[in-house]
Amino acid sequence: MSVRNSAAGNRNQNLLRIFALLSMVAFSPAIMADAEEMFVKKKFVEARDLAASSSSLDNLGILGWSQFMLDDYGSAMSSFRKLEKVWPNDFDALLGVAWVLTKTGAYQEAGKYVARAESLAMGWQRPMVYDLKGWLAMKQGNIEAAAKHFQNEDNEPMAAGRSDSSVGLGWLAFNSGDLAKAKLAFERGLSRDSKCFFCRDGLARIALVRGEFKEALNQVLGGIETTGDNHGLNTLLSSVLIAINDPALGKKTYADLINRYPKVPAYTIGLGYALLAEGQAAGAEAEFRKVLAADPANVSAQAGIGALQILKTGMVKDGWDAYFKGEYDKALGLFDAKRGQAAAVKNPSAEDGRGWTLLAQGKARDARDAFRAAIAMDPQFFYSSSGLAAAESKLLVAYRQAWGLLDLGRLDEAVTVFGKARNDTPADLQWLVQDGLGWVSFFRKDYAAAEKTFAEILAANKDAYLSEMGLGRVALERKDYSAAAKHVSRSLLLNPYQVLASYTIPAAKLVDAGQFRDAKDILARGERIYPYSADIHFLLARAQSGLNEERSAGLSLAKAAELAPFYIDPVFDKVSLGSQSKQTALLSLAWGLYYGGNAAAAAKRFEQYAAMGGRAVSGLLGIGWAQLALNNSPNARKAFEAAIKGGDSGDAFAGLGWVHLGSGQLGEAEKNFKSALKAIPYHASAQSGLANIQYRKTELVKEGWAAYFKGDYLKALAAFEAKAAAAVNAKNPASEDGRGWTLLAMGETRSAANAFDKALKIDPDYYSAQSGRIAARRAELVLYQQAWGHLEAGQFEQARAKFESARKESPAEFAWLVDDGLAWLALYKKDYDGAEKAFQAIVAKTPGAYLSHKGLGYVAVERKQFPAAAKSLATAFSLAPYQGVSSYLSSALKMLDAKAYVQAKEVLGAGEMAYPYSSDIQYLLARAMIGLGDVEAAGRKAAAAAALAPTYIEPAFDRLNLPPKAAREALASLGWGLYFAGDHANAIKRFDAALRAGATDPNISRGKGFALFRQGKYRDAVPLLEVAMKQEPGKLLPIVEVVPIPGTKESWTIEYTAGSTLAWAHYRLGSNAKADELFAEAISANPFAIDALTGRGYTRLALKDANSAQTYFERALKISPAYPDARQGLAAVKKP
């Protein structure tokens, strides 16, 4: 970079202003000369320290550039800003500010400062401007502009002998994946300037990528020889030594560096970690302590001490894995299992793990006991010390209440409750109350008071991690980033299990300030505690990017995108990375968006991946699936065919199958789906495609299935049999398959089995009949059925005995059913490893064992391995779709609760095909769609659920939290469902909610009018019915309702309108003449309107026209002789 000579170049220019200020500013010319000399020699630590000890304004420029070269961008910005304040048109100050803004991602503001610096630049300063313009363009992704700026820099006469343009061009090529071109550029720079450590840094990275580890080490050490201490080279050295994997070489390398540079703590820390990697804990601790003796707040050395503590937790690694996944019951069991072994060697890790797990479960008292047991074994195990403080604070009721108020921003109330908390707080915990008051001051922005409180607490209690964090937060607000990093780091060392925000808030502020190294140290520790936090990984990517650790930044960004694609998508492009490093992250983001249901956003990211040079087959597949979801079949087909040429023969064939299926080419579709299954057995999408093709065959017998799903088996059987001849002629097994399932539901297992056999003679691959045949045979196995009865009753030993006895009655073809039953027994007993092993053995021998595929899915659900679960369940449901609706619901519910919305949608989608009239499935699909961000689809599913079972859905509907626009249709559907169910009060509530949400369908207001009428609120109903009547029969058709006949088991069908109901309302209100007029209009419109005929009979009777009344009642009874209202009216006419 050009900046390394800018301060020296400006020195002569600045002499005049320095002499002009001599009377105001005292400085030492010797110090200035020494600082400048150290800077030119690239000894930036020495240059920084010398410049900092001077009060010279000219030395301020050297200080700023030294801080910049040490990646201390926050301090560098402070120095440059001070210089700018005194000399607003100083080239050094403006260029320095521009560089820091570029490094911290404030590109627009950086551009303004570059322009100002360029306007002031003298001829010999122009290469510096071009260099910065090149880097700024590179960071913004404008590769062509960057290359042009670096070339212009190279062409400047004053650039001769400088390496800056070569460094820029090298990184440009490296980030684009052209390692050969990058190597030539870096070597060219090194030939121009033998002390170009940036060139050696680039050459080392190229060698590392190529696997040339010894060459990488030589280049890194060559760079260190030039500068002595550089964070980028130090980090790279660690990566190279890890890659070489020679502990002896690692120790020797760091020992040699310590001999040469004894004042550089990074090498002592590096030796500590090298010893730690060999398990030499005592030696490692000695090295870390050496650094801490000189600098007690050294973040990296503190992290080393923390790593020593973590080394002790290796014994309970499985317990922590479960803990970090939120599986606290499992974690506690694993920690408990290691208690004896750990205690035998005085290792506190098992008790410590128990403590944190119990604390997470809300069992603070038990947690406190566990932490005390850990501390008794090792008083220096500070994780347990902080855990004990956390547990005891949970037991202080008033203290917890005060923090609750503090979190809500109710500061005055919090102060009062903290005061009350003193009374029930033991003397050794009084610091917690004082600490809480310190945080009150912090949130009031009284940083001086907060700092004083926190410092006093720490003076008396050095392990008060909350107060240590408080000092860190105060320092952040004051932009004292060095102090902030030290305090935050020590707080997290004392208690790494603080809330996520304890990592992310300080790290975000440090990243924004350009303190990438400190942020990275904090986030690397946070990653260990919160491995599934997208925030941690995203911020880590930003920090690594700022440190030019492109490969690591790309991996961190990919992890963040995988964990939370919708959350990361809007901010993804804020991480500045080269195309090569960004490709993996783009693929991760694109697939996450696709599986999350946003095909449009996914397509955009897949195309961006391709535009950046991505050529992986998974990128082509992504384009294909995204375009298919967007109904762009031509582009989807093109991408899938390209993927096949690229070597994929599974997913791509499945995709092509769906393309053909969408265009009605069933033969081609089936061919491609079978090709996919040949390449990847049990491929979920291909199986689903084949199931879809087979499901289409049921169109011929849809009346039979409609009756089946309603439980009308006799009607269903008749409907299936009526289509038998047509099905046979079409070589369609659907009729016999339907007969089989219906007979099975009727308990006629033998006949059902025969029907399935007939279906399979027509089509041997018909999944539904295959699974039906198994289900029918299962039903005939008496002992096997008894075993399942015991299993579902929790009588496990009786179940095991019956299953073993059932082997004798099971035909060889179905012997796997017994093994499957025993596998389910293991699952019920939560022996997931045993269940998985058994299920896998069964499906390996019997691929059609749908129950075992389902078992594998259930095991994966319990382990929260939801993608694997969805895959196994898709196989099970494609083999046997009619397994009972609970088979779909139980797994989907657990997926939804765990926010695995993509997989829940897959499972429920299969369930919807098999059970289209299940309100549960529709409701859970609404939940899944909300989780995926598709609120419109959620609204449609909620409406379907409400229509299917309104009174069942009513209590749960509001838990969906649908936005008003999406809820309109569902609210209206729910209102009508409740109305027809007779719950008129809730119907009105839902109709009103639909109208408030902006619904404009006039049928909603009409529904409210009907409901008010049924409640007897005739006056309230009249205006609504009057408006609705004007839109009948054009927009609003008559309502047809089946109504039970009171006192009988019969019912009758009535048809009514807003007009006829309005007439009845006026009749009830005593306006007989108006009612008579309205009934007459209704009859004129429809002479067979039985409701209006009956109504006019009553109005004529009220108007003393008995003869006419009799006529209308009789006309009504000719249409429906049993119509109760008409019969009662006629009786009233004839009554003497």
TIKETOR-33392 format. One record per residue (C-alpha): x, y, z. Coordinates in steps of 0.25 Angstrom, whole numbers, plus 5000, padded with zeros to 4 digits. Each point is the difference from the previous one (the first is absolute). Example, Ala and Ser with C-alpha at 12.3 -4.5 7.8 and 13.67 -1.06 7.14 Angstrom:
BEGIN
504949825031 500650144998 
! end
This chain:
BEGIN
500050005000 500550144997 499850055014 501349955006 500850124994 499050115000 500450065014 501450004996 499750074987 499250105007 501150045010 500750104992 498650064996 499650015014 501350065006 499550144997 498749985008 500849935011 500950125002 498850095000 499449935011 501349995009 499550105009 498749925003 500549854999 501249945007 500649884993 501349934999 500750004986 500849875004 498749935004 499450044987 501249964992 500049865007 498549984998 500150034985 501249914999 499349885006 498850034991 500950004988 500649875005 498649945002 500249985015 498650055002 499949975015 501350085003 499550114991 498750015007 500650005014 501050114996 499050084993 499049995012 501050055010 500150134992 499050115000 500450054986 498950014991 500949964988 500349875008 498549985001 500049964985 501149905003 499149955012 498849994991 500749924989 500749915010 498749975007 499449974986 501149904996 499749935013 498549984997 499750105011 499050074992 499250075011 501250065006 500550044986 498750074997 500250085013 501450044996 499650044986 498850085004 500850085010 501050034989 498850044991 499450095011 501350085000 500350004986 498749974992 500849994987 501149915004 500249894990 500549905010 498850035009 499049994988 500649874994 500149945014 498550025002 499749954987 500849875002 499449975013 498650034994 500349904989 500549895010 498750025008 499149994989 499550144999 500350014985 499150124997 500650095010 501449944997 499850054985 499750145005 501450015008 500749934988 499550124991 500550105010 501349945001 500249994985 499750144999 501150045009 501049894995 501350044994 500749924989 500749915009 498849975008 499149964988 500449855001 499550005014 498750054995 499949904989 500349895010 498950035009 499050024989 500449864995 499849945014 498750075001 499549964987 500449855003 499250015013 498850044993 500149894990 500450094988 501149914995 500250074987 500150145006 501049945011 500949954989 500050134993 500450085012 501149905004 500550014986 500050155000 500850005013 501049914993 500150094989 500350125009 501550054999 500150015015 499549855002 501349954995 500649905010 498749995008 499349875002 498650065003 499449984987 500549864999 499349975013 498750054996 500149934987 500449875007 498850015009 499150034989 500449874993 500049925013 498650045003 499649964986 500649865001 501150024991 501249955008 501050004989 499850154997 500050045014 501349935003 500650074988 499550145006 500549975014 501449954995 500150134991 499750085012 501149935008 501050024989 499750155001 500050015015 500749885008 499450045013 498650004994 499449915011 498650014994 500649934988 500549895008 498649995007 499449984987 501049904995 499849925013 498550004998 500149954986 501049895005 499049965011 498849994990 500949914991 500449915012 501550054999 500150015015 501550015001 500050114990 498950075007 500850005013 501350064993 499250114995 499350035013 501350005007 500650094990 498950105002 500250005015 501550024998 499650134994 499050055009 500349935013 498550005004 498850004991 498649945004 499749954986 501349934999 499949945014 498649954997 500549944987 501249935007 499049935010 499249954988 501349954992 500549935013 498649935002 500049964985 501549945002 499549935012 501549985006 499950035015 501550015001 500250094988 498950095006 500750015014 501350034993 499550104991 499350085012 501349985008 500950064989 499050124999 500050025015 501550015000 500050104988 498950085005 499849985015 499150125002 499049954990 498949935009 499449934987 501149904999 500049965015 498549984999 500249924987 501049915008 499049985011 498949954990 501149914993 500249945014 498549995003 499849934987 501049895005 499249995013 501150075008 499150085008 501050055011 501050044989 498950084993 499550075012 501450045003 500150074987 498750075001 500350045014 501350074995 499250094991 499050035011 501150045009 500450114991 498650034995 498949955009 498950044990 500649934988 498849944993 500749894993 500749955012 498750015008 499449914989 501149915002 499749985014 498649984997 500449894990 500749935011 498750005008 499349954988 501049894998 499549945013 498649994994 500549904989 499549895010 498650054998 500050054986 498749924996 499350075012 500350134995 499649974985 498749965005 499950135009 500450094988 498849944992 499050035012 499949855003 500150025015 499449875005 501049924991 501150105004 499749975015 500049854998 501450014993 500650095011 499449915011 500649884993 501450065001 500050055015 500749885006 501150004990 500250155000 500050005016 501149895000 501050094993 499550135007 499450054987 498950105002 499449994986 498949915003 499550075012 500250134992 499249954988 498949955010 499950145006 499950084987 498949904995 499250005012 500150155000 499450004985 498949915005 499650105011 500549925012 500950115006 500149935014 500549874994 500950074991 500650085011 500349865007 500749954988 500950124998 500449995015 500449864997 500850044988 500750115008 500349905011 500849924990 500750124994 499950145006 500750064987 498949954991 499450144997 498949954992 499449935012 500350135008 499250084991 498949894999 499950015015 499850154999 498949984989 499349895008 500050085012 499550134993 498849914995 499649975014 499950145004 498650044997 500050155001 501350014993 499449924988 498850095000 500950125000 500749954988 498749974993 499650155002 501450044995 499849924987 498750074998 500650145002 499350035012 501250055007 499450085012 499249885004 501249914998 500850095010 498949985011 500049854998 501549995000 499950085014 499049895005 500949894995 501150045010 499249955011 499949854995 501450004994 501149935008 501350085003 500949934990 499050034989 499750155003 500950034988 498949954991 499050115004 501150114999 500349944986 498550014996 500150155005 501250024991 499249954988 498950105003 501050114999 500549944987 498649994994 499850155005 501350034992 500750055013 501249934996 500950065010 499149955011 499949864994 501550004998 500250045015 499149895005 500549894991 501550035004 499650005015 499449874999 501249944993 500950055010 499349925010 499749884992 500949984988 499149894994 498750094999 499849964985 498850094999 500750125005 501249974991 499050004988 499550135005 501450074999 500149944986 498750064996 500350135006 501350004992 499349974987 499150125002 501250095002 500749934988 501149955008 500149884992 501349945006 499450015014 498749954996 500649874993 500849975013 498850015009 499049934991 501049894998 500349985015 498550005003 499749894990 501349925005 499450005014 498649964995 499949964985 498649965002 499450145000 498950034991 500250014985 499950155000 501350015010 500849954987 499250074989 499850145005 501550035003 500449924988 499150084991 500550135005 501449964999 499849954986 499350134996 501250085006 501049914992 500649935012 499949874992 501149935008 499350025014 498649974994 500549874994 500649955013 498750035007 499249934990 500949884998 499749975015 498550034998 500049904988 500449895010 498850035010 499050044989 500449914988 498650024994 499950155001 499950074986 500450135007 501349955005 500449944986 499650124992 500750105009 501249905000 500050014985 500050155000 501250005010 500749894992 499850084987 500550135006 501349925004 500149954985 499749865005 499249974988 499949855000 499650005015 499050114998 499349934988 499849875009 499550095011 499050074991 499649864994 499749955014 499250135004 499249984987 499749865002 499550025015 499150124996 499950034985 498850105001 500750075011 501350014993 499550034986 499850155002 501450025006 500849894992 500650104990 500550095011 501249905002 501050044990 500649874994 500749964987 499249924991 500749875003 499850015015 498650044998 499549894992 499849895011 499350105008 499150044988 499649854998 499749995015 499150125000 499349964987 499749865004 499550055013 499150104994 499549894990 499749905011 499450125008 498950024989 500550134994 500449954986 500150144994 501050045010 500749874998 500150014985 500650145001 501149945009 500349884991 500150094988 501050095008 500849875004 500149974985 500350144996 501250005010 500649884993 499349895008 500049874992 499649895010 498949914996 499250045013 499950144994 499449944987 499149925008 499650125009 499650084987 499249884995 499249985013 499850155002 499550034986 499149885001 499450055012 499850134992 499349934989 501150034990 500149864994 500950034989 501150065009 499849895010 500249904989 501250064994 500750015014 499649855003 500649954987 501350085003 500149945013 499849864994 501250034991 500750055012 500049875006 498750005008 499049884998 499150015012 499450135003 500150054986 499249884995 499050035011 499950144996 499849964985 498949915005 499250115006 500250094988 499449894991 498949985010 499650145000 499950004985 499149875001 501149914994 499749895010 500849894993 501350094999 499850045014 499949865005 501249964992 500850125007 499549975014 500549854998 501350054995 500250085013 499649895009 501049914993 501150105002 499550035015 499149905006 498950065008 500250134994 498950085007 499650094988 500049894990 499249915009 499050125002 500050024985 499649854998 499050015011 499450124993 499949934987 499349885007 499150105008 499550064987 499549864996 499050015012 499350114992 499249894994 499549965014 499950145007 498649985004 500449875007 501150075008 499150125003 499049905007 501249925006 500650135007 498650035006 499949865006 498949964991 500649864996 498849944994 499850114990 501550004998 500049864996 498950014991 500750124993 501349924998 499349884995 499250084990 501350044994 500649874999 499849974986 500550134995 501249995009 500449864994 499850054986 500950125003 501049915007 499850085012 500149945014 499350115008 498649935000 500549875007 501050085009 498850085005 499249885002 501249945008 500150125009 498550015002 499949855003 501150015010 499350125007 498849915001 500849895007 499949904988 501549984999 500049874991 499150074990 500950135001 501349914997 499349944988 499750144995 501450055002 500549884992 499150034989 500550144999 501549955000 499749914988 499650124993 501250095004 501049935009 500750135003 498750065006 500550055014 498750025006 499649854997 501349955005 499950065013 498549975001 500449854998 501050015011 498950075009 499049894997 501049895004 500450075012 498550015005 499949854999 501249975009 499349995014 501249995009 500750114992 498850095002 500049965015 501550045001 499750144994 498850015010 501049985012 501050094993 499150124999 499549975015 501550025004 500149855004 501349984994 500449865005 498649944997 500250074986 501449934998 499549875004 498850014990 500850044989 500949885001 498849915001 499550074987 501249944992 499349875000 498750054993 500750104991 500249954985 501550014996 499650124990 499550085012 501049955011 500650144999 498850055007 500449945013 501450064999 499450134997 499149995013 501249975008 500750124994 498850095004 500149945014 501450065001 499550134994 498950015011 501049975011 500950124994 501149904996 500250084987 501349944996 499449865001 498750044993 500850064989 500949884998 498849914999 499250084991 501250024990 500249855000 498649984996 499950104989 501449944994 499349874999 498650044997 500050144993 498450005000 500049995015 499250145002 499949985015 501549995002 500250124991 499050085009 500849955012 501350064994 499250134998 499550005015 501449975005 500650114992 498950095005 500349975015 501550034997 499550134993 500749964987 498850054992 500549994986 500349865002 498749985006 499350064989 500749914990 499649875007 498650055003 499850044985 500549854996 499049945010 498850094996 500349984985 500049855003 498750005009 499350134999 498849965009 500749965013 499150095008 500050155001 500750005013 501249944993 500250134993 499550095012 500949955011 501350024992 499650134994 499650065014 501449975005 500650064988 499250135001 500350015015 501550004996 499850104989 500349894989 499050064991 500549954987 500049865004 498650025007 499550054987 500549884992 499449905010 498650075001 500050024985 500049854999 499049995010 499150104993 500049914988 499649885008 499050075009 499550124993 498950025010 500850005012 499950145007 501249965009 500949994988 499550134994 500250085013 501449945002 500350044985 499650145003 501050005012 501149954991 499750104989 500050115011 501449955004 500450004986 499650154998 498949964990 498850075007 499149994988 500149854999 499850005015 498750074999 499549914989 500349885009 499450065012 498850034992 499949854996 500249955014 498950105005 499049954989 500349855004 499850015015 499650155004 499749975015 501349915001 500950114994 499350125007 500849995013 501349984993 499950104989 500550125006 501349935004 500450004985 500250165001 499650024986 500250144995 498750074997 500149994985 500349855000 499049975010 498850064992 499649874993 500249915012 499250095009 498850004991 500149854998 500049995015 498950095002 499149924990 500449875006 499650055014 498750054995 499649874994 500549935013 499050095007 501150085008 499450134996 500850095010 501349954995 499650014986 499750145001 501350025007 500849944988 499150074990 500450145007 501549965000 499949974985 499450144998 501050075009 501149934992 499550064987 499149904994 499150054990 499249884996 498550035002 499749865005 500750035013 499150115004 498849914995 500649895009 500050095012 498650054997 499549855000 500749975013 499450135007 498749954995 500249865006 500350075013 498750075000 500750144998 499150034988 500150155000 501649995000 499849904988 499150084992 501050114994 501049894996 498949914994 499550124992 501450034994 500249854997 498649994993 500350104990 501249904995 499149884999 500049924991 501150064992 501250005009 499349925012 499349874998 499049945009 500549925012 499749855001 500049945014 499649875005 499250025013 499649895010 498549985002 499850025015 499549885008 500449914988 501249934995 499750064986 500550134994 499650094988 500750094991 499650144999 500450114991 500050155004 500550134996 500350145006 498750044994 499149895007 500850015013 499750155000 498649974998 500049915012 500750115008 498950104997 499049895003 500649985014 500150155002 498550014998 500150074986 499149904993 499750084988 501450034997 500349855002 498949964991 500550094989 501449945001 499549865000 499250034988 501350054993 500749875004 498949914994 500050084988 501549984998 499849855003 498649945001 500649885006 500750075012 499449925011 500550095011 499450124993 498749934998 499949965014 500350145005 499050064991 499049905006 500350065014 499950144996 498749984993 499549935012 500550125009 499250094990 498749925002 500049944986 499949865004 499649954986 501250054994 500949955012 499449864998 500450014985 501450045003 500249895010 499449894991 500950054989 501249985009 499649865004 499849954986 501550034998 500449945014 498849935007 500849985013 500450155001 499750035015 499850154999 499049984989 499349895007 499950085012 499550124993 498949924993 499649955013 499950145005 499150044989 499049885002 500050025015 498650045004 
! end
